[in-house]
């Protein structure tokens, strides 16, 4: 169902929109975690390390896919806010064409995966399994790209529930297939990857079928596919910087994983486990950011800058509160979370993973603000500043990871992420303030006279 976010209480709209996104991200992480859990419990620590060490690389693929398709869908949200329904259909068709081309480019990377994995310092005893796992996933990357695109289009229209339903289906189907391929058929890590690919293909088919039947606004004609250079440029102007931004963040994770790989199998397993848990517990922060981009894009298209300022400020405060609660949960239950991934208790892996989580969650106040201000800028069509913050994050994560790891070992590596978050946060908040000052001319005379920060709480329009 299409949801107009240009009227009503900003924080209520954002939270109600983010709830299905939160549940969807929860199942997305369960989807990914099920691979590690089943591999770790039924194939052993070496297979867990093989899959875990390749997860940052696969994470890059997921992130650039999500970034590219998110950029394509922002224009749809802006068109909805401007009530340009013909423009929505044309934008949807353009996104389909560009998503197909993007998928082909990703699949062209298949011959280079052994070289990339070798550059990641993957130990020889898990090298072959790592190659098998990532190559199998790459064969199905077109399904991943198109699912991300269709889900982002629905979110751009204000529908955050439908992507949730398909994620639940995909997660359950993936777990069943993994159990079948790993336990019954004995296919090893290839079976785990194959289950993910098949479940993604099924989700794309069902999602496309629902859009065709339930969303007449997205029904396309041949004329919609007659794209012009100007339309392609308008979409790529947002999609490419977002792709670069997400890819450099993922590259930072690869650098950290490469450094971690020099510390041995136990450290690799611990890092793989703790990163997956970290992505799981940070979901509330991620979900608020996902709601912000749709809220901002629709209101930007409707030229309601006043509401953007309200929504961003109120969400920022809410995110800070959440980021203070999460470290407490990790301190109390972090070691128990790690045990879920292990076939048998390994005290070294549990200690290393729990240590990582205890350190990084203390800095979630910065991470939460990154999601909000990055997505707000993107929703308004400002993709360069988020991309710059991504490069800053990559540099600081890589530099601090390498330097601190050489000084303090594994503990130093745990501080690489927080260091990068602080740097990116400074860039994004400063960029947001600059952009909003330039938008002052869009405020009415009455709005300009309202004292700040009372503007951020006044309910109007």
Secondary structure, DSSP 8 states (H G I E B T S, - for coil): -----SSS-HHHHHHHHHHHHHHHHHHHHHHHHHHHHHHHHHT-HHHHHHHHHHHHHHHHHHHHHHHHHHHHHHHHHHHHHTT-HHHHHHHHHHHHHHHHHHHHHHHTTGGGHHHHHHHTT--HHHHHHHHHHHHHHHHTHHHHHHHHHHHHHHHHTT--HHHHHHHHHHHHHHHHHHIIIIIIS--HHHHHHHHHHHHHHHHHHHHHHHHHHH-GGG---GGGG---HHHHHHHHHHHHHHHHHHHHHHHHHHHHHHHHGGG-HHHHHHHHHHHHHHHHHTHHHHHHHHHHHHHHHHHHHTT-HHHHHHHHHHHHHHHHHHHHHHHHHHHHHHHHHHHTT-SS--HHHHHHHHHHHHHHGGGHHHHHHHHHHHHHHHHTT--HHHHHHHHHHHHHHHHHHHHHHHHHTHHHHHHHHHHHHHHHHHHHHHHHHHHHHHTGGGS-HHHHHS-TTGGGT----
